[in-house]
Amino acid sequence: MRRRLLVIFVVLLIGTSAGFVAIQNSESFFEVKRSIDTFGAVYKDVVDNYVDPVSPQQFVRKGIDAMLASLDPYTVYMDKENSGEIDLLTTGKYGGIGVSIGTANGKVIITGVIDGYSAQRQGLRIGDQILKIDTTDVSSLKLDDISNMVRGEPGTQVTLTIKREGDEKPFQVVLVRSEVRLKAVSYYGIVDSSIGFIKLDQFSRGSDDEVRDALTDLMARTRLRGLILDLRNNPGGLLESAVNIAELFVPKGSVIVMTKGRDPSSDKKYVSDKDPIAPNLPLAVLVNGNSASASEIVTGAFQDLDRAVVVGTNTFGKGLVQTIIPLDYNSQLKITTARYYTPSGRCIQKINYDRRRDGESAIIPDSLRQEFRTLDGRGVYEAGGITPDSMVAGNQPSDYVVQLMRGGFFFNFATDYRSRHDSIAAHFTAGKDVLEAFKKYASANGFTYISKLGQIIDDAGLVASNSSYDSSINKDIEAISKRIENDERGLFDKNAKAISELLTAEIIGRFEGNSAQIRSTLSHDRQAKVAESIVEDGPLYLRILGLTH
């Protein structure tokens, strides 16, 4: 057999010395052979004899996808067209022009511009609409196809036709692709006179070096009294990077994570073999429901070793390990090969996919969650993700603000604002003038707030008018509807503070970039403020970690 090369990945991912668990006995071998023969026979007969023509490639892909769907959502087959994200994660780089792309209202929009690359040097902005790539109209293309067209070999050129807010005519710009290295640390800085803050967006190749460099720089700037590591909305990445980042803080010789699978080669224990550069720095980790896999490895290690206070809401709950196996024809199989366990021995996997296949509840109930102990004896539990030491809800926008966000009004207004202004003042804040302009903009562009209560009352009025109820009921419903309408007229003013904060961040991002945008949100970030107060208060910090007796 030809030797297979396994790629280290991780949403979780680890390399194993063999791709599949060896078939141990002849009975198992016979079952596999019989199943393959049956599948092949059905596939061939359908392709050859079905009443309508069947695409062999599409038909077998549907069969593979359906087969793997019976396992877990992380075990998937990937052809060469959809394996680019894994390549990006494992290398941390790609050939491109330094933009991120999204869609809004049927338009292809630039949603991010990375400093130092061709798009930024040529003056492209967030909010610019892409009409054509070279000579191809992109309006009917899928987003993945558009991204693939923009990317390419370093040194090659691509021409974009751009429509910009405030400009009458589209314009063309010729861009030169280069090797783009994505930053895993989107922001770091001093949030108080002596509290550091590092926001880590993913665990890709080199992200541990970025965290180390950020931490070293912060420690050189001032004598830090604490650090906040923000892992909110971090979906994970490479296991290797997670281990290396944990090593920056935990004592040498500490167990960081363990993996166990059917194949004995999957059973590994990852132990810190380096002296930490910040062994005693008070540390808080911010997490939420979108903090997953590698984020949970780091968070679980810090919690079990009593090394950091975890602040926020329960994490996602992904305790499964995947391995990438290259296949023929430039395709790959990402397959779950193991579970991972935190230093205390717990697996934080939330959903039991084996039980789901048996028709039982997939969510592991609290009554079945086993208790484990941290290094200093605090109780922690398996399954259900990682429960923070300090449960703090994030900033929750009202339904009114959520509808403005979903309609893209903040994004589009900031784009319009950028087209009308060459610069913004230092320490910019969206004040009364900006709020009034935004209110007019939203109204002029069709924003109408539809409250859940108002919808219910409207439905009730419709039912009452078509039924034989007393006319007084219709009058009562109408009176309530008018009261709701009157109240809704004042919702903009009631939400002015939240609207101002969102506008401020969005506009700052347009002029000063993503890092400045993140920095502008920290002053009113509830979870970040709680984390800051904990690391500043030495006795409270130690008490939460159970280090005072």
GIWOSUL-V369314 format. One record per residue. N is the residue number from 1. RES is the residue in one small letter. PSI is psi as a letter, one per 20 degrees, with the letter a starting at -180 (999 if undefined). Layout:
BEGIN
N&RES&PSI ; N&RES&PSI
END
This chain:
BEGIN
1&m&q ; 2&r&q ; 3&r&p ; 4&r&p ; 5&l&p ; 6&l&p ; 7&v&p ; 8&i&p ; 9&f&a ; 10&v&o ; 11&v&i ; 12&l&q ; 13&l&p ; 14&i&q ; 15&g&q ; 16&t&r ; 17&s&i ; 18&a&q ; 19&g&g ; 20&f&q ; 21&v&p ; 22&a&q ; 23&i&p ; 24&q&h ; 25&n&r ; 26&s&h ; 27&e&g ; 28&s&g ; 29&f&g ; 30&f&g ; 31&e&g ; 32&v&g ; 33&k&g ; 34&r&g ; 35&s&g ; 36&i&g ; 37&d&g ; 38&t&g ; 39&f&g ; 40&g&h ; 41&a&g ; 42&v&g ; 43&y&g ; 44&k&g ; 45&d&h ; 46&v&g ; 47&v&h ; 48&d&h ; 49&n&i ; 50&y&q ; 51&v&h ; 52&d&q ; 53&p&p ; 54&v&p ; 55&s&o ; 56&p&g ; 57&q&g ; 58&q&h ; 59&f&g ; 60&v&h ; 61&r&g ; 62&k&h ; 63&g&g ; 64&i&g ; 65&d&g ; 66&a&h ; 67&m&g ; 68&l&h ; 69&a&i ; 70&s&i ; 71&l&e ; 72&d&r ; 73&p&i ; 74&y&i ; 75&t&o ; 76&v&q ; 77&y&p ; 78&m&p ; 79&d&a ; 80&k&h ; 81&e&h ; 82&n&k ; 83&s&j ; 84&g&h ; 85&e&h ; 86&i&g ; 87&d&h ; 88&l&g ; 89&l&g ; 90&t&h ; 91&t&h ; 92&g&j ; 93&k&r ; 94&y&r ; 95&g&o ; 96&g&a ; 97&i&i ; 98&g&l ; 99&v&q ; 100&s&q ; 101&i&q ; 102&g&a ; 103&t&q ; 104&a&p ; 105&n&l ; 106&g&j ; 107&k&q ; 108&v&o ; 109&i&q ; 110&i&o ; 111&t&i ; 112&g&q ; 113&v&p ; 114&i&p ; 115&d&p ; 116&g&i ; 117&y&r ; 118&s&g ; 119&a&g ; 120&q&g ; 121&r&h ; 122&q&j ; 123&g&j ; 124&l&q ; 125&r&q ; 126&i&p ; 127&g&i ; 128&d&p ; 129&q&p ; 130&i&p ; 131&l&g ; 132&k&q ; 133&i&o ; 134&d&d ; 135&t&j ; 136&t&p ; 137&d&p ; 138&v&i ; 139&s&h ; 140&s&j ; 141&l&q ; 142&k&q ; 143&l&g ; 144&d&g ; 145&d&h ; 146&i&g ; 147&s&g ; 148&n&h ; 149&m&h ; 150&v&h ; 151&r&r ; 152&g&a ; 153&e&p ; 154&p&p ; 155&g&i ; 156&t&r ; 157&q&q ; 158&v&p ; 159&t&p ; 160&l&p ; 161&t&p ; 162&i&p ; 163&k&p ; 164&r&p ; 165&e&p ; 166&g&i ; 167&d&p ; 168&e&h ; 169&k&q ; 170&p&r ; 171&f&q ; 172&q&q ; 173&v&p ; 174&v&p ; 175&l&q ; 176&v&p ; 177&r&q ; 178&s&r ; 179&e&o ; 180&v&p ; 181&r&o ; 182&l&p ; 183&k&p ; 184&a&h ; 185&v&o ; 186&s&i ; 187&y&q ; 188&y&q ; 189&g&a ; 190&i&o ; 191&v&i ; 192&d&a ; 193&s&h ; 194&s&j ; 195&i&p ; 196&g&q ; 197&f&p ; 198&i&p ; 199&k&o ; 200&l&p ; 201&d&h ; 202&q&r ; 203&f&m ; 204&s&r ; 205&r&p ; 206&g&i ; 207&s&h ; 208&d&h ; 209&d&h ; 210&e&g ; 211&v&g ; 212&r&g ; 213&d&g ; 214&a&g ; 215&l&g ; 216&t&g ; 217&d&g ; 218&l&h ; 219&m&h ; 220&a&h ; 221&r&g ; 222&t&r ; 223&r&n ; 224&l&p ; 225&r&i ; 226&g&r ; 227&l&q ; 228&i&p ; 229&l&o ; 230&d&o ; 231&l&j ; 232&r&p ; 233&n&j ; 234&n&o ; 235&p&i ; 236&g&b ; 237&g&c ; 238&l&p ; 239&l&g ; 240&e&g ; 241&s&h ; 242&a&g ; 243&v&g ; 244&n&h ; 245&i&g ; 246&a&h ; 247&e&h ; 248&l&i ; 249&f&h ; 250&v&q ; 251&p&q ; 252&k&p ; 253&g&i ; 254&s&p ; 255&v&p ; 256&i&g ; 257&v&q ; 258&m&q ; 259&t&q ; 260&k&p ; 261&g&a ; 262&r&h ; 263&d&p ; 264&p&h ; 265&s&i ; 266&s&i ; 267&d&o ; 268&k&q ; 269&k&p ; 270&y&o ; 271&v&p ; 272&s&p ; 273&d&j ; 274&k&q ; 275&d&p ; 276&p&q ; 277&i&i ; 278&a&m ; 279&p&h ; 280&n&j ; 281&l&p ; 282&p&p ; 283&l&p ; 284&a&q ; 285&v&p ; 286&l&p ; 287&v&r ; 288&n&a ; 289&g&i ; 290&n&j ; 291&s&o ; 292&a&r ; 293&s&d ; 294&a&h ; 295&s&h ; 296&e&h ; 297&i&g ; 298&v&g ; 299&t&g ; 300&g&h ; 301&a&g ; 302&f&g ; 303&q&g ; 304&d&h ; 305&l&j ; 306&d&k ; 307&r&i ; 308&a&q ; 309&v&p ; 310&v&p ; 311&v&p ; 312&g&c ; 313&t&r ; 314&n&p ; 315&t&r ; 316&f&g ; 317&g&l ; 318&k&o ; 319&g&k ; 320&l&q ; 321&v&p ; 322&q&q ; 323&t&p ; 324&i&p ; 325&i&o ; 326&p&p ; 327&l&r ; 328&d&r ; 329&y&k ; 330&n&k ; 331&s&r ; 332&q&q ; 333&l&p ; 334&k&o ; 335&i&p ; 336&t&p ; 337&t&i ; 338&a&r ; 339&r&q ; 340&y&q ; 341&y&p ; 342&t&r ; 343&p&h ; 344&s&i ; 345&g&j ; 346&r&q ; 347&c&p ; 348&i&j ; 349&q&p ; 350&k&h ; 351&i&p ; 352&n&o ; 353&y&h ; 354&d&g ; 355&r&h ; 356&r&h ; 357&r&h ; 358&d&j ; 359&g&j ; 360&e&r ; 361&s&p ; 362&a&h ; 363&i&p ; 364&i&o ; 365&p&q ; 366&d&h ; 367&s&h ; 368&l&j ; 369&r&p ; 370&q&q ; 371&e&q ; 372&f&r ; 373&r&p ; 374&t&r ; 375&l&h ; 376&d&j ; 377&g&j ; 378&r&q ; 379&g&p ; 380&v&q ; 381&y&q ; 382&e&r ; 383&a&r ; 384&g&j ; 385&g&a ; 386&i&p ; 387&t&p ; 388&p&q ; 389&d&h ; 390&s&o ; 391&m&o ; 392&v&p ; 393&a&q ; 394&g&r ; 395&n&p ; 396&q&o ; 397&p&q ; 398&s&r ; 399&d&h ; 400&y&g ; 401&v&h ; 402&v&g ; 403&q&h ; 404&l&h ; 405&m&g ; 406&r&h ; 407&g&i ; 408&g&j ; 409&f&h ; 410&f&g ; 411&f&g ; 412&n&h ; 413&f&g ; 414&a&h ; 415&t&g ; 416&d&g ; 417&y&g ; 418&r&h ; 419&s&i ; 420&r&i ; 421&h&p ; 422&d&h ; 423&s&r ; 424&i&q ; 425&a&q ; 426&a&q ; 427&h&l ; 428&f&p ; 429&t&p ; 430&a&n ; 431&g&a ; 432&k&g ; 433&d&g ; 434&v&g ; 435&l&g ; 436&e&h ; 437&a&h ; 438&f&g ; 439&k&g ; 440&k&h ; 441&y&g ; 442&a&g ; 443&s&g ; 444&a&h ; 445&n&k ; 446&g&j ; 447&f&p ; 448&t&p ; 449&y&p ; 450&i&o ; 451&s&q ; 452&k&g ; 453&l&g ; 454&g&h ; 455&q&g ; 456&i&g ; 457&i&g ; 458&d&g ; 459&d&h ; 460&a&g ; 461&g&h ; 462&l&g ; 463&v&g ; 464&a&h ; 465&s&h ; 466&n&j ; 467&s&r ; 468&s&l ; 469&y&r ; 470&d&q ; 471&s&h ; 472&s&h ; 473&i&g ; 474&n&h ; 475&k&h ; 476&d&g ; 477&i&g ; 478&e&h ; 479&a&g ; 480&i&g ; 481&s&g ; 482&k&h ; 483&r&g ; 484&i&g ; 485&e&g ; 486&n&g ; 487&d&h ; 488&e&h ; 489&r&h ; 490&g&j ; 491&l&h ; 492&f&g ; 493&d&h ; 494&k&h ; 495&n&j ; 496&a&h ; 497&k&g ; 498&a&h ; 499&i&g ; 500&s&g ; 501&e&g ; 502&l&g ; 503&l&g ; 504&t&g ; 505&a&g ; 506&e&g ; 507&i&g ; 508&i&h ; 509&g&h ; 510&r&h ; 511&f&h ; 512&e&i ; 513&g&r ; 514&n&g ; 515&s&g ; 516&a&h ; 517&q&g ; 518&i&g ; 519&r&h ; 520&s&i ; 521&t&i ; 522&l&h ; 523&s&h ; 524&h&k ; 525&d&o ; 526&r&g ; 527&q&g ; 528&a&h ; 529&k&h ; 530&v&g ; 531&a&g ; 532&e&g ; 533&s&h ; 534&i&g ; 535&v&h ; 536&e&h ; 537&d&n ; 538&g&g ; 539&p&g ; 540&l&g ; 541&y&g ; 542&l&h ; 543&r&g ; 544&i&h ; 545&l&i ; 546&g&k ; 547&l&j ; 548&t&p ; 549&h&999
END
